[in-house]
């Protein structure tokens, strides 16, 4: 069974589903979202709504999820909305206090690449019910592809996912700079913009810089009773060392939360502790002081990572030991359908609490970039900037260790017909923290942040960058003192649509306008003609489709595109087939583009005796109303009835008609649920019926 689509207007679009998707669409109370109306929209702030997870585990195949109360965004989920589910954190680490910390590879950093690695998994779904801003149960159209997990710190660091409402626009124009809410440990850090036709940047910026994983919060300590300069992991209560950054493997106890100190909870956040030079996941490690007994050797924090590795934190003061924070690990699973935020930098060790803010907080690590996803079904227009850079670490510190920088975030850009060459896209690592003593007295600077990830299917502006951040300096800017820069991330401009997350509806921009379609019977032949405008080289051919019941259609002819020069062009086809066993035959025309997308005309029909068929309905699918047209053999009463596929009557009406052509407006369609219905006409002799698709 194939759906019948109405004529498209200039630069309008149709939505196509494969047959199985179409059936699934209507089999679930017809709740899937329609493509947007062909209208222009303007935005000057993020349009998404962010629901934190409430359900601990949602397995692949599940069709419901329990959501928490919204922390950012004002539009609740409605039935038919498109949503993005994304696993923000979820990775195990080896938490032993040696160089196998992290990935168990002897580097003192990273994560275990095993079946528990969920971070970055994401997919689009369609809601089949409403969920208020206070949260509740979300039902979705199709079973999930991935498993998602939301569990607090325990044997592993915390796992988190969130559900983001994604408005679907037609033509979208930015009228201001767009950002996203900051990642708060449960939601935020992501902005998703989707338009079926055009995204006009209009000179503005979409910015997720510093909205990703947060840096370790700096604290001044006077020394520990136990510990060694070779430790990779210690607890927050040890009274020495620097705090680890936040990343895919969890969240430390103390954070640099947008330049404010945040004590997350009573627990550590990472297995065996949230302090020391070991780097968990893609987060930078905190410095392990060269002399934990007095915490006065002040080495630097490690840089966060993403597509590129962060830099090592600088060495300890007088002992000159390479005990600075290790750099976070590259997220090697990165792809256009698996994205993570930039890792936060680790804190340097501090005992004198120099710099601004005080209390040792100036030695904090800084935040990584968030995630940006932008898709234009047709193309991007205008100039603009899209960036998700890691932030620079604080450089007001004097004779203390400085923090590591955040890594660049992740950006996915896709447009069918390009227009991206005027877009400057950045996912650069931040610069490691420096210390500003006016004497030659080196203290550990922070490591640079690693470069992020940028995926695009077409060429970006040459100024686009995923550069790693520079390492911090000491000795009046003359030395990095063991601190290293972050490495460059991933910049790919050749991805394909099949590599990106599958969007649950396909809204295709087509340029053809079917002005008229006509069919007439003459001497055993049905003469078909159709007029179109706005043809271009994207048009491949027209397929003539025929049906004897108005539901099941078969292609009977291919008519090639003709490179006309006039604005309105006419095509013709003669159907010489002698159809028997039916009183009417239905026709429609399908325009096929070079890329294989299709667009249907309205349906026309003829009686076998040469008259126009007794029953047609237009538009079909119908949104708010439709017109029923038929030919009555004489004046009298007729009955119209609309019923669903179970045979239940939805609407019926009796009316008096005149002989010949008649039309009746069905103006109650807005009150009818989406679905497939049968419209029946009966004049007391023989009923006729036609399929009607309702899609609001």
N, C-alpha and C positions, 0 to 999 in steps of 0.2 A: 504494500500500500504506500502511495506517495502523497504528500500533502500538496494542496493546490495553493498557490501564492497569488496575491493580487498584483496588479501592475505597479511597478516602481516609478516614483517621480524622479525628477532630475537629480542626479547624484545620490539617489536613495540607495537602499540596501535591502537585501533579503537575508533571512537566516535559514541556513541549510543544516539538516541533520542527516546522517546516514539512517537507513531504514530502522535499524535496531534502536538507535538513539531516539528516533521519533516515537517509536512505540513505547519505549521506556518513559519518555517525556509525558505521555498522556496516560500511561497506566498507573501513575502515582498521583492521582487527583489533579493532574495537569497543573502542577505548581511551579514548573521551571520558568526562569525569567525570560521575558521577551527581549529582543534587541531594543535599544533606545529609539525614540522618535528622532527623525532627521532634523534636529534642532541644534542650535549653538548653545553652549554652556560656558560660563566663566567661573573660575575659582581663584581665590587669593589666600587660601589656607588649606591645610590637609583635609580631604573629604572622607577619610576612613574612620571607622569605629573599631575599637580594640577591646576584645573580650579575652580576659585571662582565662586560662584553663582552670577547671574545678575538678574534673574527673581524673583520677590517678593514671589510668591506662585505658587507651582506646585502641583496640586491635584492628589490623587490616581487615576490611570487609564490614566493619561496623557502620551503622546508618543513623546513629544518634550519639551526641556528645553533651555532657553537662558543662555549662559555661558559668564563670563567675561574673560579678558585677563589673560593668564597664568603668574603666579609669580615665579613658580619653575618647572623645567622640560624642556626638549628640544624636545620631540617627540609629535607632535600633534595627535589628534584623527583621525583615519581613519575608514572607513566603515568596520564593522566586529570586531572592538576592543571591548574587555571586559572592563567595567567601574564599579567603585564602587561609588555609591551615598551615602553620609553619612551626617546626621544632626549633626553638631558639638555643636550648642547651641540652646536652645529653651525650656524655662521653665518660668512659672509665679511665682511670690512671693507675699506674703502679705507684703506690704511696710510700715505698721504702725509702729510708734516709740514706741514700747513696746515689751514685751516678745513674742508676737505672730508674730513678724517679721519672714519672711521666710515661714515656713510651716503652720503657724496659729495653732501651737500646744503648745505654751508656752515655747519653748526651745530657741527662738531667732535665729533660723537657719533653713535652708532647703528650700523647694520649694513646690508648690501646685501640687498634683498628680491629674491632671484633663485632659480633652481632649486637652488642649493646650500644654501638655508636649510632645514634639517631640524629644528632645535630645536623641541621641544614635541610632535612627532609621537608618537602612542602608539596601541596596540591590545591587545586581549586575545587570547590564543591558548590552545589546549589541547595539553598535552604528550602524546606517544604513546610515550614511553620514560622511563626513570629517568635522572637525572643526579646523581652524587654531589656532596658539598660541595666536592670537589677540582676540580670542573668537568668539561667534556667536551662531546660533541655532543648537542644537543637537537633532537629531531624533533617537529614540530607537525602537527596534524590538517589544517589548511587553509593555503594559501599566504598569505604576508604581504600586507597591503594597502599598506604603506609601505616605503620604502627606509630602512635604518639604517646608520650609518657610525661606525667607531671608529678614528680615526687620530690620531697624536701631532702635536705642533706641527711645522709645516713652512712651506710657503707660506702656509697659513692657521693660525689657532689650532686647538687640539685639538678633535676631534669625539668625543663619548662617548655611548653608550647603555648601558642595563642591563636585565636581565630579573628581574622580581620575582615570586616565588611568592605567590599570593593565596588563602588558605584561604577556603572558602565555608561559612558557618555558616547555621543555621536561625534560632533565637533567640539573640542575642548580648547579653550583659550585661557592662558594664565593672565591674571590681572594683578598679580603680586607675587612675591617670592613665597615658595612653598617649603615647609619643613615638616617634621614629624614630631610627635611627643617623644621625649627621651625614654630610653629603656629604663624601667624601674625595677627590674628583677622578675617581672611577671608579664609585662606587655609593653608595647611601644617599640621605638627604634626602627620602624619600617614604614615606608610610604609606597602605596601602589596606585598608579594612575592608568586607567584603561579607557581608550576611545576607539570606537569601531571605524572611524574615518580619520580625522586629523587631530593632532595635538599641536597647537600653536604656542611656542614658548614665549613669543612676544617680548624677547629681551630679558626675561626674568630667570630666576634661579630656583632649582629644586635642590635642597640642601639637607643632608643627613649627617653632616660632619659632627663628630663628637657625640653622636646620639646612641652609639653602640655600647659594647661592654665597657665597664668603668675601671678606672685605675685603682690600685691599692691605696688605702688611706694612710698617710704618713703620721707617725707618732714618735715623740721623743722618749728614749729609754736611757736609764743610767747603768744598765748592765745586768747580766744573768748569772745565777749561781752555777749553772751548768751550761754545756754547749760547746761547740767547736766551730772554727772558721770553715770547716769542711761540711757542715750540715747543709742538707738540701730541704729539710722540712722541720719546722718547729711550731709551737703553738703561740697564740696571741698573748698568752700569759707568761711567756718566757722572759719578758723584759729586755729583749734584744732583737736585733735584725729588722728587716723591712717586710711589709705586707705584700702578698702576691696580688696580681691583678685578677679581674673577672674575665671569664671566657666560656668556651663551650663545655668545659668540665666542671663548672660550678661558680659559686660566688663567695668571696672571702668574708670574714667577719667585719673587717673595716674597709670602707670604701671612700674614694674621692667622688662624691655624688654631685656633679656639676659645681665643683669648687666649694662644696660644703662637706664637712666630715660626717660620715654616717656609720653608726654602729648597727649592723644589720640584726644581730640576735645574740643569744647566749651561746650558740654553737660556733664551731670553727668555720664551717662552710666547705672545707676540703678535708679529705681523709688524712688523719694524723697531724693536721695543722694547716694554718693559712699564712705562715711566715716562712722566710728562708728563700734561698736562691733557686730551688727547683721550680720549673715553669710548668704549671698544669694546663694541658690542652694548648690553646692558642694565646693564653694570657702570659704576660711577662712575670718572671719570678722576682721576689723582693731580694734586696741585698742580704747576704749573710755577713755580719760584721767581722772584720779581721781579728777582733778581740772581743768576743761576746761578753766577757767578764765585766767590761766597762762600756761596751757599745760605742767606743770612741773612734773607731777606725774608718767608719763612714764611707762605705762603698755605694755604688749606684744601683738603681733598679733596672731590670731588663725590659726591653721593648716588646709590645704585643705584636701578634702576627695574624696573617690571613692568607692572601695569595703569595706574599713574600714573607720571609722570616724577619723578625725583629732583631735588634742589636743587643749585644751583651752589655750589662751594666759595668760601669767603671770600677777600677781597683780600689782597694782599701788605702787609707791615708799613708801613714809612715811605713807600714809593713808591706805595702805594694803587692798585696795578694790578689789574685784573680778570683775573688769571692763575690763579685757583683752578681746581681740577678741574671739568671739565664734567660735567653730570649724565648718567647713562645714558639710553638711549632707551626709550620705551614699547615693549612687545612688542605690536605692533598686530595680530598674527595670533592673539591669544588667543581661545579659544573653549572650550566645555565639553569638547571632544574634543582640545584642544591647549593644554597647560599647561606653564609653565616656572617655575623657582624665582626668588625675588627676587634681583636683582643685588646684588653686594657693593659697598660704598663704597670710594672711592679714599683713599689716604693723603695727609695734609698734609705739607708740607716742614718739615724740622727740622734745626737745626744745634746747638742747645744740649741736645738730648736730655732735655728736662724731662718731668715726669709719671711715672706708675707704670703699667706696668713702664718701666725705663730704656732707654737705648741708642737712643732715638727711637721705640721700639715703641709708646709711648702715642699717637703720632700716626697710628696705623693706622686704616684704614677698618674698618667692622663688617659682619657677615654678614646676608644676606637670609633670608627665610623659605623653608621647603621646600614640598612639595606634599602635600596631604591629599585622599584620595578616599574617600567613605563612601556606601554604597548600601544602603538597606533596601527589600527587595521589598514589604513591607507598610507599615511606618511606624517612626518614631522614638518612643521614650517616655522619660519622665524629663527632668530638667533637665540641662544640661551646657554646656560651653564647647569650642569647636573654634577653634583659633587657629594662625596661621602669620605672626607679626609679624616685621618686620625688627628687628635689635638696635640699641640706641643706641651711638653711638661714644663712645670714652673722653673724659672731661671733666676729667682731672687735669693736663692740659698747662698750662704757664704761658706763657712767651714763645717759643712755637713754633706752627706751624700744626697744626690739628686735623683728624681724619679725617672722611670722609663716612659717612653711615649706610646700612645695608642696607635694601632694599625689602621690602615685604610679599610673602609667597609666594602660592600659588594653592590654592584650596579648591573642591572639587566635592562637592555634597551632593544626593542624589536619594532620594526615597521616594515610593512609589506613592500612599499615603494620608496624607501629611503628617506631622504630629506634630513639626514643626520650630520652632514658635513659641516653644518653651522653650529653644531653642538660641541661645546668644550666639556669633556667629561673627566672627572678627577676622582681617584680613590688613593690618595697619597698617604704615606705614613707620617706621623708627627715627628717633631724634633725632640730629641732627648733633653732632659733638664741639665742646665749648666750651673756651676757655682761661681760666685762673683768676688772672691777674695782679691784684695788689691795687692797681695803679696804672692810670691811664688811658694805655694803651700798646697799641693794637689790633694783634692778630695774627689771621690768617685762621681763622675757625671752619669747621666742616664743614657741607656741605649736608645737608638732611634726606632721608630715604629716601622713595621713591615708594610710594603705596598699592598693595596687591596686587590679587588677583582672587578674587571669590567668586561661584560659580554655584550656584543652588538652583532647584528646581521649585516650591517652596512658601515661604510667608512665614516669615522668620526673626525672632528676637527683635529688638525695635527698637534694642537696644544694639549690634547688629552693625555693624561698621565696616571701611572700607578707607581710612581717613584717611591722608594723607601726614604724614610726620614733620616736626617743627619744625626750623628751622635752628639751628645752634649760635650761641653769643654770645661776645662779648669786651667789654672795657672794663667789667669788673665786672657783666656781664650786661645792660648797657644798649644794646648794639649788635650787629647781625648782621654788620656790616662787609662787605657784599657777598654774604654767604651767604644762600641762599634755601631755603624749605621745599619738601618734596616735595608733589606734587599728589595728589589722591584717585584711587583706582584704580577698578575695575569691581565693582559689586555688582548682580547680576541675580538676581531671584527668580521669573522666569517662563520658565525654560528648559523644553524638552520632552525626552522620552526619546530622540527621534530625533537630538537634538544631542549626546548623550553617546556615549562609545565603546561599540560593540556588544558586549554580554556573550555569550560563546559558548554558554551554556545559559540557558534561561528557566525559573526555578522560581517557580511562581505559587501564592500562598496563597489557598486556597479554603475556604469554611466548610461545604460540604455533606458529609454522611457518608451514603454508600449503605449502608443497613442490610441490605437484602435485595432481590434481583431474582429473579423467578420467571417461567417460561413453561410453558404447558400447552396441548396440542392438544385441541380439543373440537368435534366436528361440523364439521370443515373449517376451523375458525377457531383461530388461536393467541392465547390470552389471556395478555397480558403485564401484570405488576404490579411495582411497585418502591416501596420504602419509604425515605424519607430523613429525616434530622434536621439541625438547625442551618441550616435555610434562612433567608435574609434577602433584603432588597431588592436585593442584588447578583445574585441569581439571575434570569435572563431566561426560560429555557425548557429543556425536555428534548427531545433529538432521539433517536428510536428508530432504531437502525441494524441492518441485516440482512445476513447473509452466507450463502452456500451452501457455502463452503469453510473458514470460520473465519479467513480471511486478508484477503480483500477485502470491505469493508463499504460499504453504501449507505444513506443516510438515507431513511427511508420515512415518517416522521411527525414533526411538531412539536407538542409538548404544552406549553402555556403554564404558566408559574409561577403558582401559586395562593397568595394571601397567607393561608396557614393560621395559626391561633393555637396549635395543639397542637405539642408538641415533636417528634413523629414523624408524618410525613405520607405518605399513600399516593396513588400515581398508577396509572392503568390505561390500556391501549390494546389494541384488538382488531385483529389482522392477518388480514384476510380473503383475502389473496392465496393462490391455489392454486399452490404451488411444485411443479414437476415436474422430473424428471431428477436428483434428489438424494435421499439417504436421510435427511439431517439438515439443519436450518436453525439458524443461530446468530444470537443477538441480544445487543446491548449498548445501554446507555443513556448518552448524553452530556449532562451538564449544561453549559449555556452561560451564562456570566456576562454582565452588562450591558456589560462592557468587551470581550467577545469571547473571553475565555479559556475553555478547556474542561476538563472532568473526566469520565473514563470510569468506568462501573461494571464489575463483573466480567462475564464472558461466560456466557450460558446458552444451551442448545440443546435442540431437540426433534426426535425422529424423526417421519417422516411417518406412522408407524402410531400415533402418540400417546404412545409411551413417551419417557422422557428419553433424549436421545441417548447413544450408547455411549461417547463420549470427550470429556471436558472436563479442563482443567488450571487450577489456581488456586493462588497468585496468578500473574498473567501481565501484566507481566514478573515474573520470579522473581529473588530475590537469593541466597538460600542453600538454599532447598528449595521444593518444590511438591507438591501432591497431585493425582494423576491419578484421576478418577472415571469409571466406565463401567458399563453394564448388560450382563451376560452372559446370553445366551439359555439357557445351561445350564452345569452344572459342567464343568470341564476345564482344560486347560493353555492359557495365552495367552502371547504374546510381546510385550514392549515394547522398542522400539528408538528411541534418540535419535540423529539424524544431522544434520550440518551441510548448508549449501546446496550443497556440492560432492558430497554423497552419502556422505561418510566417516562411519562409525559412531563415535559418541562414547561411547555407553553402551548396554547392552542387558541384558535380564533376562527369564527365563522364570519364571512363577509359576502356581500352581494357584488357580482362583477358583471361587466358588459361583455358582449361578444368581441373577440379580437384580443389585442394586447392589453395586459393589465400589469400594474406594479403595486406592491404593498411594502411599506416600510416596517421592518422589524426594529423597533427602537428600545427594546428591553434587554439587548445583549449584554450591556454593561453589568447587569445584575445576575448574569449566568456564569457559573464557574468555567474556567478554561477546560477545553476538552473537545472531543469529536461527537457530533450530534447528527441525527437524521431529520431532515425537513421533509414532511410529507404533504402533498397536495391531493385533494380528493373532490371530484365534482359529482359524485354519486354513481359514476360509471366505472372508472378504472383509476386507482391511485397511482401517483408518480412520486418519486422521492429522490433527494439529492443529499449528499454529505455536506455538512457545514462545520467548519473548524472555528472554534472560538478561542481567541488568544488575546488577552488584555495587555 
